[in-house]
Amino acid sequence: MSLIVAENVKKDYRMGEVVVQAIRGVSFEIGPASFVSFIGPSGSGKTTLLNLIGCIDTPTSGTLSVAGTNIAELDRRRSAAFRGSNIGFIFQDFNLIPVLTARENIEYPLLMVTHISPKERRKRVADLLEAVGMKEQADKRPDQLSGGQKQRVAIARALVSEPKVVLADEPTANLDSKTAHSVIELMKAMRDKSRTTFIFSTHDQKLSDVVERLFTIEDGLLKA
């Protein structure tokens, strides 16, 4: 059974009197526990697709189902709730909160989740710190961490809510080759452990070479 199903999805943006067709009718399916990437040049539409899957934006037309939910039918409140329960995000510039420690950054997404007890919250954070190799740096702030360490914290933060899907927009863009390889291998290991689907947007060939399925997008269309 597919986790994500897109059927003739289109996304238009209006810029004054001009309508820009960012996504021009794409269809695809992605299964659970997948490790896949959208690849294409800047402006091709790959980030827009990630935003649609992540419920940050909604399709202009077509159907996009994530974990059995048609996200186009969600209002803003329900979309935010669905995103918080089902989607994790990893950003190329890490997006860590500067005044919080690594431990606190990972814990942050859980603070507004009322059904998780403080004890369970602490356990999840501790388990993930160990899983991503950041146990010894748990009390350091982002400015005390290397780029690779920041990305490890970001991966743990994305996984702490136990999402079905993690979306990563250019996650290796600000890393050197050795660190990028280490981070990619870590994400694969976390996928194997958590059975979470990882979906990337990239033009980094290193990442494209290791994913299990590659979608090439140009001018808002998937290439066969």
C-alpha positions as CSV (number, residue, x, y, z in Angstrom):
1,M,0.0,0.0,0.0
2,S,1.4,3.4,-1.0
3,L,2.0,6.0,1.7
4,I,1.9,9.0,-0.7
5,V,-0.2,9.1,-3.9
6,A,-0.2,12.1,-6.3
7,E,-2.7,12.1,-9.2
8,N,-2.3,14.9,-11.8
9,V,-1.2,17.4,-9.1
10,K,-0.8,21.0,-10.3
11,K,0.3,24.1,-8.4
12,D,-0.1,27.6,-9.7
13,Y,1.2,30.9,-8.2
14,R,-0.2,34.3,-9.1
15,M,2.4,37.1,-9.4
16,G,0.4,40.2,-10.2
17,E,-1.4,39.5,-13.5
18,V,0.9,36.5,-14.3
19,V,0.1,32.9,-13.3
20,V,3.2,30.8,-12.8
21,Q,2.8,27.1,-13.2
22,A,5.2,25.6,-10.7
23,I,3.9,22.1,-10.9
24,R,2.1,21.2,-14.2
25,G,0.4,17.9,-13.6
26,V,2.5,15.2,-11.8
27,S,1.5,11.7,-10.7
28,F,3.5,9.3,-8.6
29,E,3.3,6.9,-5.7
30,I,5.8,6.4,-2.8
31,G,5.6,3.5,-0.4
32,P,6.3,3.3,3.4
33,A,9.9,3.1,4.6
34,S,11.1,4.5,1.2
35,F,14.4,6.5,0.6
36,V,13.7,8.6,-2.5
37,S,14.6,11.9,-4.0
38,F,13.3,14.6,-6.4
39,I,16.2,15.9,-8.4
40,G,16.3,18.9,-10.7
41,P,17.7,22.3,-11.3
42,S,16.8,25.4,-9.3
43,G,13.2,26.5,-10.2
44,S,12.2,23.0,-11.5
45,G,9.5,22.6,-8.9
46,K,11.1,20.1,-6.5
47,T,10.9,22.3,-3.4
48,T,7.3,23.1,-4.3
49,L,6.5,19.4,-4.3
50,L,8.1,18.9,-0.9
51,N,5.9,21.8,0.4
52,L,2.8,20.1,-1.0
53,I,3.6,16.7,0.5
54,G,4.5,18.5,3.8
55,C,1.1,20.3,4.0
56,I,2.9,23.7,3.9
57,D,1.0,24.4,0.7
58,T,-2.0,22.9,-1.1
59,P,-2.4,21.8,-4.8
60,T,-4.3,24.1,-7.2
61,S,-5.8,20.9,-8.6
62,G,-5.4,17.2,-8.6
63,T,-5.3,14.8,-5.7
64,L,-2.5,14.4,-3.2
65,S,-3.0,11.8,-0.5
66,V,-0.5,11.3,2.4
67,A,-1.0,8.5,4.8
68,G,-4.6,8.1,3.5
69,T,-5.5,11.7,4.0
70,N,-6.3,14.0,1.0
71,I,-4.4,17.0,2.1
72,A,-6.2,19.4,-0.3
73,E,-9.3,18.9,1.9
74,L,-7.6,20.1,5.1
75,D,-8.2,23.6,6.4
76,R,-5.3,25.5,8.0
77,R,-5.9,24.2,11.5
78,R,-6.3,20.6,10.5
79,S,-3.4,20.8,8.1
80,A,-1.1,22.0,11.0
81,A,-2.3,19.2,13.2
82,F,-1.8,16.6,10.5
83,R,1.7,18.0,9.7
84,G,2.7,17.9,13.4
85,S,1.6,14.2,13.7
86,N,2.9,12.9,10.4
87,I,5.6,15.0,8.9
88,G,9.2,15.8,10.0
89,F,11.4,18.3,8.3
90,I,15.2,18.6,7.8
91,F,16.5,21.9,6.3
92,Q,19.8,22.7,4.5
93,D,20.6,25.5,7.0
94,F,19.6,23.3,9.9
95,N,17.0,25.8,11.4
96,L,18.1,25.0,15.0
97,I,17.1,27.5,17.7
98,P,20.3,29.3,18.7
99,V,19.5,29.7,22.4
100,L,18.5,26.1,22.9
101,T,20.9,23.1,23.5
102,A,21.0,20.1,21.2
103,R,18.7,18.3,23.7
104,E,16.2,21.1,23.9
105,N,16.1,21.6,20.1
106,I,15.2,17.9,19.6
107,E,12.6,18.1,22.4
108,Y,11.0,21.3,21.1
109,P,8.5,19.7,18.6
110,L,7.1,17.6,21.5
111,L,6.4,20.5,23.9
112,M,3.0,21.2,22.5
113,V,2.0,17.5,22.2
114,T,-0.3,16.9,25.2
115,H,-0.6,13.1,24.9
116,I,3.1,12.5,25.4
117,S,4.2,12.6,29.1
118,P,7.4,14.4,30.2
119,K,8.9,11.0,31.0
120,E,8.2,9.7,27.5
121,R,9.4,12.9,26.0
122,R,12.7,12.7,27.8
123,K,13.1,9.0,26.8
124,R,12.5,9.8,23.1
125,V,15.1,12.6,23.2
126,A,17.7,10.5,25.0
127,D,17.2,7.6,22.6
128,L,17.6,9.8,19.5
129,L,20.6,11.6,20.9
130,E,22.3,8.3,21.3
131,A,21.1,7.0,17.9
132,V,22.5,10.0,16.0
133,G,25.8,10.0,18.0
134,M,25.1,13.2,19.8
135,K,24.8,12.0,23.4
136,E,28.1,13.7,24.4
137,Q,27.1,17.0,22.8
138,A,23.5,17.1,24.3
139,D,24.0,20.2,26.3
140,K,25.9,22.2,23.6
141,R,24.2,25.1,21.7
142,P,24.2,25.2,17.9
143,D,27.1,27.7,17.8
144,Q,29.2,25.1,19.6
145,L,28.6,22.4,17.0
146,S,30.0,21.6,13.6
147,G,27.9,21.5,10.5
148,G,27.6,17.8,10.6
149,Q,26.7,17.8,14.3
150,K,24.0,20.4,13.6
151,Q,22.5,18.2,10.9
152,R,22.5,15.2,13.2
153,V,20.5,17.2,15.7
154,A,18.2,18.3,12.9
155,I,17.7,14.6,11.9
156,A,16.8,13.7,15.5
157,R,14.4,16.6,15.8
158,A,12.7,15.5,12.6
159,L,12.2,12.0,14.0
160,V,11.3,12.8,17.6
161,S,7.5,13.0,16.8
162,E,7.7,9.5,15.1
163,P,6.4,10.9,11.8
164,K,5.5,8.7,8.8
165,V,7.4,11.0,6.4
166,V,10.6,13.1,6.8
167,L,11.1,15.7,4.1
168,A,14.6,17.0,3.6
169,D,15.3,20.0,1.3
170,E,19.0,20.0,0.2
171,P,20.1,18.4,3.5
172,T,23.7,18.0,2.4
173,A,24.1,21.4,0.6
174,N,26.1,23.0,3.5
175,L,28.3,20.0,4.3
176,D,31.7,18.9,3.0
177,S,31.8,15.6,1.1
178,K,32.9,13.4,4.0
179,T,30.4,14.9,6.4
180,A,27.6,14.7,3.8
181,H,28.4,10.9,3.3
182,S,28.2,10.4,7.0
183,V,24.9,12.2,7.3
184,I,23.4,10.3,4.4
185,E,24.4,7.0,5.9
186,L,22.9,8.1,9.2
187,M,19.6,8.9,7.5
188,K,19.5,5.5,5.9
189,A,20.2,3.8,9.2
190,M,17.4,5.8,10.9
191,R,15.1,4.9,8.0
192,D,15.9,1.2,8.6
193,K,15.3,1.6,12.3
194,S,12.2,3.7,12.3
195,R,10.7,2.6,9.0
196,T,10.0,6.3,8.2
197,T,9.9,7.4,4.6
198,F,12.7,9.9,3.7
199,I,12.0,12.2,0.7
200,F,14.7,14.5,-0.5
201,S,14.8,17.5,-2.8
202,T,18.3,17.9,-4.1
203,H,20.7,18.6,-7.0
204,D,23.5,16.9,-5.1
205,Q,24.7,13.9,-7.0
206,K,26.1,12.3,-3.9
207,L,22.6,12.0,-2.5
208,S,21.1,11.1,-5.8
209,D,23.5,8.1,-6.1
210,V,22.4,6.5,-2.8
211,V,18.6,6.8,-2.9
212,E,16.5,3.8,-3.8
213,R,14.3,5.7,-6.3
214,L,14.9,8.9,-8.1
215,F,12.3,11.3,-9.6
216,T,13.7,13.8,-12.1
217,I,11.7,17.0,-12.4
218,E,12.1,19.8,-15.0
219,D,9.8,22.8,-15.5
220,G,7.2,21.4,-13.1
221,L,7.0,18.0,-14.9
222,L,8.3,14.6,-14.0
223,K,10.5,13.1,-16.7
224,A,10.0,9.5,-17.6
